[in-house]
């Protein structure tokens, strides 16, 4: 990261409602000022604006002192994603401040990996992290990232809705194609893992290293950190053009699901 002392102070609001957790944070560049993670059983419409107001106030700021907004664009709950994106676009337009959309799965991957590696001393090992959000009927919203302790994970596969069984096969083939030196130090499935734990365990058939299945609920700080990466350099998305990432099954996976 760049030296914070060489940059002007910038305060960002971040929010995500793609999961059962309404995740809100307020950042000063990459420093977390305030975070509220409220489990609202996906009834985020009732709590969103009060939680945003509370987070900003408890960060010692007003909305007039917010310099930009980051919002999780999914994938995840259709209704949930739309609520956060709509709220962020409205605030961006009303306050005339920049807006960036970030991947909710990327935030889950970063937070899950950071949580899992808290007790790990090495900071230079490369781990795979596979975020999961249950999409029902054997499907998951998922992606693949690689990362080290305390760093933003690098994307290896795009966000998509996939059949979990097929996804494990794809991951297995990818692992088989790697040399011993290229193999990840460990693999982490994180997020909505409980219902898909049995399928995830099948990866042990081709991977001999540590495989972890870690339940994790999204935290606003990781949405904020992803947003700060872009907002600090002046990057932004069109306020009215930002749309949620709902994702779709590939044609092959859709055909397979219909047969089943």
For each residue, the residues with C-beta under 8 A, 3 or more apart:
1: 4 30
2: 6 7 232
3: 6 7
4: 1 7 29 30 31
5:
6: 2 3
7: 2 3 4 10 29 232
8:
9: 28 29
10: 7 28 29 67 68 228 231 232
11: 26 27 28 33 59 61 65 66 67
12: 26 27 66 67 68 69 70 224 227 228 231
13: 24 25 26 27 52 55 56 63 66 68 69 70 91
14: 23 24 25 26 27 69 70 71 220 223 224 227
15: 22 23 24 25 48 52 69 70 71 72 84 87 88 220 223
16: 19 21 22 23 24 71 72 84 104 107 218 220 223
17: 22 23 44 48 72 77 80 81 83 84
18: 72 73 74 75 76 77 80 81 84 104 133 218
19: 16 23 76 77 80 104 108 133 192 217 218
20: 39 40 41 42 217
21: 16 37 38 39 40 217 218 219
22: 15 16 17 36 37 38 39 40 44 47 48 51
23: 14 15 16 17 19 35 36 37 72 107 218 219 220 223
24: 13 14 15 16 35 36 37 38 51 52 55 220
25: 13 14 15 32 33 34 35 36 55 219 220 221 223 224
26: 11 12 13 14 32 33 34 35 55 56 59 61 66 224
27: 11 12 13 14 30 31 32 33 221 224 225 227 228
28: 9 10 11 31 33
29: 4 7 9 10 228 232
30: 1 4 27 225 228 232
31: 4 27 28
32: 25 26 27 35 221 224
33: 11 25 26 27 28 59 60 61
34: 25 26 55 56 58 59
35: 23 24 25 26 32 55 219 220 221 224
36: 22 23 24 25 51 54 55 220
37: 21 22 23 24 217 218 219 220
38: 21 22 24 47 51
39: 20 21 22 217
40: 20 21 22 43 44 46 47
41: 20
42: 20 77 79 80
43: 40 46 47
44: 17 22 40 47 48 80 83 84
45: 48 83
46: 40 43
47: 22 38 40 43 44 50 51
48: 15 17 22 44 45 51 52 83 84 87
49: 52 53 87
50: 47 53 54
51: 22 24 36 38 47 48 54 55
52: 13 15 24 48 49 55 56 87 91
53: 49 50 56 57
54: 36 50 51 57 58
55: 13 24 25 26 34 35 36 51 52 58 59 220
56: 13 26 34 52 53 59 61 62 63 66
57: 53 54 60 61 62
58: 34 54 55
59: 11 26 33 34 55 56
60: 33 57
61: 11 26 33 56 57 65 66
62: 56 57 65 66
63: 13 56 66 91 95
64: 95
65: 11 61 62
66: 11 12 13 26 56 61 62 63 69 95 97
67: 10 11 12 97 98 231
68: 10 12 13 97 98 99 100 227 231 236
69: 12 13 14 15 66 88 91 92 97 98 99 100 227
70: 12 13 14 15 88 99 100 101 102 223 224 226 227 228 230 231
71: 14 15 16 84 85 87 88 99 100 101 102 223 227 242
72: 15 16 17 18 23 76 81 84 101 102 103 104 107 218 223
73: 18 81 85 101 102 103 104 242 243 244 245
74: 18 81 103 104 141 159 244 245 246 247
75: 18 81 104 105 133 141 159 160 161 244 245 246 247
76: 18 19 72 80 81 104 133 141
77: 17 18 19 42 80 81
78: 81 82 244 246
79: 42 82 83
80: 17 18 19 42 44 76 77 83 84
81: 17 18 72 73 74 75 76 77 78 84 85 104 244 245 246
82: 78 79 85 86 244
83: 17 44 45 48 79 80 86 87
84: 15 16 17 18 44 48 71 72 80 81 87 88
85: 71 73 81 82 88 89 101 242 243 244
86: 82 83 89 90
87: 15 48 49 52 71 83 84 90 91
88: 15 69 70 71 84 85 91 92 99 242
89: 85 86 92 93 99 239 240 242
90: 86 87 93 94
91: 13 52 63 69 87 88 94 95 97
92: 69 88 89 95 96 97 98 99 239
93: 89 90 96 239 240
94: 90 91
95: 63 64 66 91 92
96: 92 93
97: 66 67 68 69 91 92
98: 67 68 69 92 231 234 236
99: 68 69 70 71 88 89 92 236 237 239 242
100: 68 69 70 71 227 230 231 235 236 237
101: 70 71 72 73 85 237 242 245
102: 70 71 72 73 106 107 223 226 227 230
103: 72 73 74 106 107 143 159 226 245
104: 16 18 19 72 73 74 75 76 81 107 108 133 218 223
105: 75 108 109 131 133 141 142 143 159 191
106: 102 103 109 110 131 143 145 153 155 159 226
107: 16 23 72 102 103 104 110 111 218 219 222 223 226
108: 19 104 105 111 112 131 133 190 191 216 218 222
109: 105 106 112 113 129 130 131 143 145 147 153 190
110: 106 107 113 114 145 147 152 153 222 225 226
111: 107 108 114 115 190 216 218 219 221 222
112: 108 109 115 116 129 131 188 190 191 214 216
113: 109 110 116 117 127 129 145 147 149 153 188 190
114: 110 111 117 118 149 150 222
115: 111 112 118 190 214 216
116: 112 113 120 129 188 190 212 214
117: 113 114 120 127 149
118: 114 115
119:
120: 116 117 125 149
121:
122: 125 149 185
123: 148 149 150
124: 148
125: 120 122 148 149 185 186
126: 146 147 148 184 185
127: 113 117 146 147 148 184 185 186 187 188
128: 144 145 146 156 184 186 187 188
129: 109 112 113 116 144 145 146 147 153 187 188 190
130: 109 142 143 144 145 171 187 188 189 190 200
131: 105 106 108 109 112 142 143 145 190 191
132: 140 141 142 164 189 190 191 192 193 196 200
133: 18 19 75 76 104 105 108 140 141 142 191 192
134: 139 140 192 195 196
135: 139 140 141 161
136: 139
137: 257
138: 163 164 165 257 260
139: 134 135 136 161 162 163 164 249 257
140: 132 133 134 135 161 162 164 167 192 196
141: 74 75 76 105 132 133 135 159 160 161 247
142: 105 130 131 132 133 159 160 161 162 164 167
143: 103 105 106 109 130 131 155 156 157 158 159 160
144: 128 129 130 155 156 157 171 174
145: 106 109 110 113 128 129 130 131 153 154 155 156
146: 126 127 128 129 153 154 156 184
147: 109 110 113 126 127 129 151 152 153 154
148: 123 124 125 126 127 151
149: 113 114 117 120 122 123 125
150: 114 123
151: 147 148
152: 110 147 225 226 229
153: 106 109 110 113 129 145 146 147
154: 145 146 147
155: 106 143 144 145 158
156: 128 143 144 145 146
157: 143 144 160
158: 143 155
159: 74 75 103 105 106 141 142 143 245 247
160: 75 141 142 143 157 247 248 249 250
161: 75 135 139 140 141 142 247 248 249
162: 139 140 142 166 167 170 249 250 253
163: 138 139 166 167 249 253 256 257
164: 132 138 139 140 142 167 168 196 199 200
165: 138 168 169 199
166: 162 163 169 170 253 256
167: 140 142 162 163 164 170 171
168: 164 165 171 172 199 200 202 203
169: 165 166 172 173
170: 162 166 167 173 174
171: 130 144 167 168 174 175 203
172: 168 169 175 176 202 203 205 206 207
173: 169 170 176 177
174: 144 170 171 177 178
175: 171 172 178 183 203 206 207
176: 172 173 206
177: 173 174
178: 174 175 182 183
179: 182 183
180: 183
181:
182: 178 179
183: 175 178 179 180 207 209
184: 126 127 128 146 187 209
185: 122 125 126 127 209 210
186: 125 127 128 209 210 211 212
187: 127 128 129 130 184 203 207 209 210 211 212
188: 112 113 116 127 128 129 130 212 214
189: 130 132 193 196 197 200 211 212 213 214
190: 108 109 111 112 113 115 116 129 130 131 132 193 212 213 214 215 216
191: 105 108 112 131 132 133 215 216 218
192: 19 132 133 134 140 195 196 215
193: 132 189 190 196 197 200 213 214 215 216
194: 197 215
195: 134 192
196: 132 134 140 164 189 192 193 199 200
197: 189 193 194 200 201 213
198: 201 202
199: 164 165 168 196 202
200: 130 132 164 168 189 193 196 197 203 211 213
201: 197 198 204 211 213
202: 168 172 198 199 205
203: 168 171 172 175 187 200 206 207 211
204: 201 207 208 211
205: 172 202
206: 172 175 176 203
207: 172 175 183 187 203 204 211
208: 204
209: 183 184 185 186 187
210: 185 186 187
211: 186 187 189 200 201 203 204 207
212: 116 186 187 188 189 190
213: 189 190 193 197 200 201
214: 112 115 116 188 189 190 193
215: 190 191 192 193 194
216: 108 111 112 115 190 191 193
217: 19 20 21 37 39
218: 16 18 19 21 23 37 72 104 107 108 111 191 222 223
219: 21 23 25 35 37 107 111 222
220: 14 15 16 23 24 25 35 36 37 55 223 224
221: 25 27 32 35 111 224 225
222: 107 108 110 111 114 218 219 225 226
223: 14 15 16 23 25 70 71 72 102 104 107 218 220 226 227
224: 12 14 25 26 27 32 35 70 220 221 227 228
225: 27 30 110 152 221 222 228 229
226: 70 102 103 106 107 110 152 222 223 229 230
227: 12 14 27 68 69 70 71 100 102 223 224 230 231
228: 10 12 27 29 30 70 224 225 231 232
229: 152 225 226 232 233
230: 70 100 102 226 227 233 235 236
231: 10 12 67 68 70 98 100 227 228 234 235 236
232: 2 7 10 29 30 228 229
233: 229 230
234: 98 231
235: 100 230 231
236: 68 98 99 100 230 231
237: 99 100 101 241 242
238: 241 242
239: 89 92 93 99 242
240: 89 93
241: 237 238
242: 71 73 85 88 89 99 101 237 238 239
243: 73 85
244: 73 74 75 78 81 82 85
245: 73 74 75 81 101 103 159
246: 74 75 78 81
247: 74 75 141 159 160 161
248: 160 161 254
249: 139 160 161 162 163 253 254 257
250: 160 162 253 254
251: 254 255
252: 255 256
253: 162 163 166 249 250 256 257
254: 248 249 250 251 257 258
255: 251 252 258 259
256: 163 166 252 253 259 260
257: 137 138 139 163 249 253 254 260
258: 254 255
259: 255 256
260: 138 256 257
